[in-house]
Amino acid sequence: MHALDVLGDPVRRRLLELLADGERSAGDLGEIVQGEFGISQPAVSQHLRVLRESGFAIVRPEGTRRLYAIDPAPLEAADGWFDPFRRMWQPKLDALGTELARGRRARRLEADAPTADPEEPAADAGTNDNGSTDTENDKET
């Protein structure tokens, strides 16, 4: 089975996503996938078998449990298949990364900029040469 055929199934992709965090038991994987996809335990076992037989997952027994982990080699091969197509999207992804960095920088600069205390009047707003405010002068006249 071709790597993209294996990865084309959403249940198998989800199993690989779960395994990306590290080794997990078949029971743990089954419980999560059954809840998310509404499939039976035997169906989960079939998907795990496909991952094993296609080389995407390795399994080791630990007592009565079977622990699954990712074998990175087939993922690297699948990644290599995409190499000729990267030139189409890589410049756009690079531009997106630049724009995201600009946005983060602008937010950081905005957050670091000093802000005026709304309860404190501005230093020169509404004061006369003698230091009194315009409203104080208005009261005196």
C-alpha positions in Angstrom: 0.0 0.0 0.0 1.4 3.4 -0.9 2.1 5.8 1.9 -0.5 8.3 0.8 -3.1 5.6 0.7 -2.3 4.8 4.3 -2.4 8.5 5.2 -5.5 9.1 3.2 -7.8 7.5 5.8 -8.8 10.0 8.6 -8.8 7.3 11.3 -5.2 6.3 10.5 -4.1 9.9 10.3 -5.7 10.4 13.8 -3.9 7.4 15.1 -0.6 8.8 13.8 -1.4 12.2 15.4 -1.9 10.5 18.7 1.3 8.5 18.4 3.2 11.7 17.5 3.1 12.5 21.2 4.8 9.3 22.1 4.2 5.6 22.7 0.6 4.6 23.5 -1.2 1.4 24.3 -3.7 -0.1 21.9 -6.4 0.2 24.5 -5.7 3.9 24.9 -5.7 4.5 21.1 -8.9 2.5 20.7 -10.7 4.4 23.4 -9.9 7.8 21.9 -10.6 6.8 18.2 -13.8 4.9 19.1 -15.1 8.0 20.8 -14.1 10.4 18.0 -15.1 8.3 15.0 -17.8 6.0 16.5 -16.1 2.9 15.2 -15.8 -0.5 16.9 -12.7 -1.8 18.7 -12.1 -4.4 15.9 -12.2 -1.6 13.3 -9.5 0.3 15.3 -7.5 -2.9 15.5 -7.7 -3.2 11.6 -6.4 0.4 11.2 -3.5 -0.3 13.6 -2.7 -3.5 11.7 -2.6 -1.4 8.4 -0.2 1.0 10.1 2.0 -1.9 11.3 2.1 -3.7 8.0 2.8 -0.6 6.1 5.6 0.3 8.4 4.2 3.5 9.9 3.9 2.0 13.4 5.9 -0.4 15.4 4.4 -2.4 18.3 6.0 -4.0 21.3 4.4 -6.1 24.0 4.5 -5.1 27.6 2.8 -7.7 29.7 -0.7 -8.0 28.4 -0.6 -4.6 26.7 0.6 -3.8 23.2 2.4 -0.4 22.9 2.5 1.4 19.6 4.9 4.0 18.4 5.6 5.8 15.1 8.3 4.5 12.8 9.5 7.8 11.1 10.9 6.1 7.9 7.7 5.9 6.0 6.7 9.4 7.0 10.0 10.6 5.6 9.4 8.8 2.4 5.9 10.3 2.1 7.5 13.7 2.8 9.9 13.1 0.0 7.1 12.5 -2.4 5.9 16.1 -1.9 9.3 17.6 -2.7 8.6 18.4 -6.3 5.4 20.2 -5.3 6.9 22.3 -2.5 8.0 25.0 -4.9 4.4 25.8 -5.5 3.4 26.6 -1.9 6.7 27.3 -0.2 7.0 31.0 -1.3 3.5 31.5 -0.1 4.2 29.9 3.2 7.3 32.0 3.6 5.3 35.1 2.9 2.7 34.1 5.5 5.4 33.5 8.0 6.8 37.0 7.4 3.4 38.6 7.8 2.7 36.7 11.0 6.1 37.8 12.4 5.3 41.4 11.4 1.9 41.2 13.2 3.6 39.7 16.3 6.2 42.5 16.3 3.6 45.2 15.9 1.5 43.8 18.8 4.7 43.6 20.9 5.7 47.2 20.1 2.1 48.3 20.8 2.1 46.5 24.2 5.5 48.0 25.1 4.6 51.6 24.2 3.9 53.8 27.2 0.3 54.6 27.7 -1.1 57.7 29.4 -3.0 57.2 32.6 -6.7 58.0 31.8 -7.2 59.6 35.3 -4.2 61.8 35.0 -4.5 64.9 32.7 -1.9 65.4 30.1 1.0 67.6 31.2 0.2 70.6 29.0 -3.4 70.1 28.2 -5.6 72.9 29.5 -3.0 74.6 31.7 -2.0 78.2 31.5 1.4 79.8 32.2 0.5 80.1 35.9 -0.3 76.4 36.2 -4.0 76.8 36.7 -6.4 75.1 34.4 -8.7 76.9 31.9 -11.7 75.9 34.0 -10.2 77.5 37.1 -9.6 80.7 35.2 -13.2 80.6 33.9 -14.5 80.4 37.5 -12.5 83.4 38.5 -13.9 85.7 35.9 
